[in-house]
């Protein structure tokens, strides 16, 4: 765990783990549009990293499968299960983001506030 303050105005703590890092704290950046765009870009890049890891691991497992001459391919099951997970990640980033993102939440809150202001 490290306390940091970077050039982007982030101030808080960062946890380094074997699979990535996690930050908790406040950003000095007050521009909500910038923060929203940054979150979106990070989600897209997260999917790209996931897809690249999938392709790399499946190719390595396929090579092991072919070189071992075991007769039974196990890589297809790994590829299938992981492919389904990758497809869900894709849908979460590119399709459902319109319905489940923080921007969607903000739009719903604004709509609810407009309804209340009209009725009250």
Secondary structure, 3 states (H helix, E strand, C coil): CEEEECCCCEEEEEEEECCEEEEEEEECCCCHHHHHHHHHHHHHHHHHHHHHHHHHHHHHHHHHHHHHCCCCCCHHHHHHHHHHHHHHHHHHHHHCHHHHCHHHHHHHHHHHHHHHHHHC
